[in-house]
Amino acid sequence: MKNLDIPTVTLNTGHDMPQVGLGTWPLAGRQSTDAILAAISTGYRLIDTAAAYGNEDSVGTAVRESGLLREELFITTKLRGRHQGGAATVRQGLAESLETLGLDYVDLYLIHWPNPNRGLYVETYAALLELAHEGFIRSVGVSNFTEEHLRRVVDATGVLPAVNQRQVSPSHAQTAFVNAVSEDSTVIQAWSPLERNSGVLEDPAIVSIAERLDVSPSQVVIRWLIERGLTTVPHSGNPERQRRNADVFHFSLEPDDIAAVTALDSGKPTELTPDTFEEF
């Protein structure tokens, strides 16, 4: 079966990032490595991990076993909350991730959660920008940042994050946030877009669109994100689902389809809210 050709977007750092990548949480160990290798064989080139996931080692193993040149893969990882702070603390967190991954650099490094009650995310972001100048990070971004968090880091540094990774899904369409942030050059990347085991993929609106287009409900949801200008990292250890999740560039949604999926927004905050959740 022919490998998928997944398009890229150009980040504000000048680096290209695939529009669809593989999320790896909660995979671990050899299971994680095998799932990543299956995804790579399908055509995935973006692999998303985090220090907090406990699987950076298996991601690094997959990179080495893939047979691809390092520059052919786009590896994202994330800084833990306990490593937020000044340059020395942030450098230690990055060094630990690079050692566990077995890599000399990462393509994208994100602050995993703002942890606003600790008040360290602005200086942490500034420290990451300095490390990027040293070549250990190709692009610096954030994860789970609100508009207020973004405003503060940009006011302090004058540098927009390359990526902001947020939970965006049919139940959490984040319309106001997406509309506000998409006007600048920060790319929004959706995590947990398919809301596995929530029943959203069985929703009649999504099923109806999928049947009409002869695609799966998960493909409808991921295409809905792409049509809105987002990128995404759905996670799956199943090779068939991996292929389906990334095979979304041969069809389009009508405006009414996009509106129908967006209308499924519950209006409720996500379970892990950036203003209160603390990650260590």
N, C-alpha and C positions, 0 to 999 in steps of 0.2 A: 504494500500500500504506500502510495506516495506521501512523503512528508508534507505537512502543512507549511505554508509560507505565511507567517504572521507579520503583518505590517508593523512599522515602528513609528514613534513620535519623537521629535527632536526636543530635548529638554532645554531649559534656558542656559545650561552649561555648555551646550553644543553637542552633547552626547546623545546617541539614539537609544531609545528604550522600547522594547516590544510592547504592543498594546495589550496583549494577554500573556500572563505568566502563570507559573505554578506556585500556589501557596502550599507550604509544607506542614503547617501546624494541623493536627497533633502528631504527625508521623515521626517515628524515631527509629534509630538503629538501622539494621539491614533492610527492614521494610521501607524506610524512608529512602535509602539509597536506590533500591530497586524501583520504587515509584518514580523517582527523579530520572533515572536512566530511561524508563519507559516513556516519560514525557519528552525527554530530549530526542529519543528516537522518532517520536511523532512530529517534532518540529519546534517544540518549546525551546526558547533560549533564555528567558527570564526565570530565575529561580529565587523565590522569596523566603527568607528565613529570619530568625531573630535569636539573640543570645538567650532570651527568656524561653524560647521553644525547646531548648536542649537538644537540638538536632543539627547544629552547625557542622559537627564532625561528619555526619552522614552526607550532608550537602557537599562538603569538600571531597569526600570519597567519590561521590558521583561525578564531580567535575573531573577528577583524575581518571576515572574509569570510562568516561564518555568517549575518549579518543579525539575530542575536539580541542582546538587551540583555546587557551584561556580567553583570548580576546573575542572569541565567537560566542561566549556566554556572558550574560548580564546577571550578576549576583548582588542581591540586596540583603542586608542584615540591619539589625536595629540595636541601639544603645539601651542598656537596662537603666532603670531609674536610679539604682544605687551608684551608677557611674556618672550621673549628672553633676555638674559643677565646673570647676576651673579646668585649665588646660591639662594639668597632670592627671586628674581623675578621669577625664574624658579620654585621654591618650591611653590610659591603662585599659579602659573598657574596649577600645578599638583594638589594642594589641592582643587582648585575650581572644577576641573574635577572630582576628586574622590568624592567630596561632591555631585555634580550634578548627577553622576552615582549611588551614594549610595553604593560604593564599597570600600574595604580596599586596593586594589591594582589593577593595570592593567597588563595584560600579555605583552603588547607591547606599548611603548610610543614613538611617533615619533615627531621630529621637523617638523612641517607641511610644511614650505617653508624656504629655506635658508636666504631669504631677504639679499642678499650679500651687498647691498648698505649701510645697517646698520652695517655690520661687526661684528655681535654678535654671529653668529652660532657656532663658535669654542668654546667659553667659555660656551655657552648654552649646547653644547654636553657634555663638561666636567662636568658641574653641574648635568646633567641627570645621568651620570655614578655614581656620588656620591649618588644620591637619590636611585639608583638601589641597592647600598650596604645596604641601610636602609630598603629594602623590599617593597617599594611602587611600584616598577616597576620590572617585571620579566626580560624583555629584552628591551634594548634601541636601537632605530633605527632612520632613517631619512626618509624624503619624499621629492621628487623633487630635489634631490641633483645630480649635475653633477659629472663627474670624478674629476674635480678640487676641488669641494667642499669636496668630499670624501677624497681626498689626504690630504687636510688641516686638517681635523679633526683627521685623523689617524696619521699624522705627529706630531700633538700636544699631542695626548693622548696615542698613541700606541694601540688603541682599534678599531677594525673594527665594524661598525654598524651591528646589527643582520639582519636588513632589510633595504632596500632602496625602497620606494614606488614611482613608476614613471608611467606616462602615456605611456602604450605600447599597441598598437592596430594595425590592418592591415595597416592603413594609416600612422602610426607612429611606424614602426617596431623596431626602435632603435637598429639596428643590431650591430653597432660598440660598443655602450654602453653595450649591453647585453653580447657581446663576451668578452669585457674587464673585466667587473665586475664579470661575472660568474666564472672566474678563481680563485677568492678568496672565502671566506666563508660568504660574504654578500648575503642574498637572495633577489632577485628582486621580487617585488610584483606589478603587473600591476593594475592600476586603469583605469576606463572607457574603458575596453577592447573591448566593443561591439559597441561603437560609435553610440548609439541609434539615430535614425532619420537622420543619415548621408547617408543612402543608402548602406553602406558597406556590410550589411548582404544580400543585393540583388545582390551583385556582381556575375557575371556568374561563376567565378573561384570557389568561396566559395559555391555557390548553387550546382555546379556540383559535388564537393567533398561530400557535404551533401547528395545529392540524391544517389550517389554510395554507401555510407556507411549507408544509411537509418537513418540519424541523422539530427538535425536541423543545419542551418547555424551558430547559436550562439554556438552550441556544437563544431563545427569545429574550430571556432576562439579560444575558451577556450582550446580545446585540443592542438591547435597550440602553445599556450603559455606553456602548461605543457610539450610538447615535447621539447621545447627550454629550459627547466629547470626553468621556472618561476612559481610563485604562482600568485593568482589573487583574486580580491574582486569585482566581477560584482554586480551592484545594480539593484534590482527589487523589487517591492511591490506585484508582481503577483505570487501566489504560483506555478502555472504551469511553469512559466518561471524560477522561483527559482530552481525547481527540474531539469529542463532541463539543466540549467547552471552548475549544480554540477554533473550531471550524465554523466561524460566524461571519466570514467576510465574503460569502457568495450570495448573500441575500440582504434585503433592507426591510425596515419597518416603515409603514405609513404613519403620518402624523397622528392619526386616530389610534394606531396601535401604541405608540409611545405614550399618548395621553391615557390610554386604558391601563397600562401597567403603572404609570405614575399615580393614577387614581387609587391604587391599592395601598398607598401610604397610610399608615395607621395614625400618624400625627403624634405618636408617643416617642419619647426619647429612647435612644438605644440603651440596652441593658448596662453597658459600661460607658458611662458618660464622662467626657474629657474634663469637665469641671470638678468632678468629685473622685474619679477613680485614681488610685495610687498604685503604681507598679514599681516593684523593687527588684 
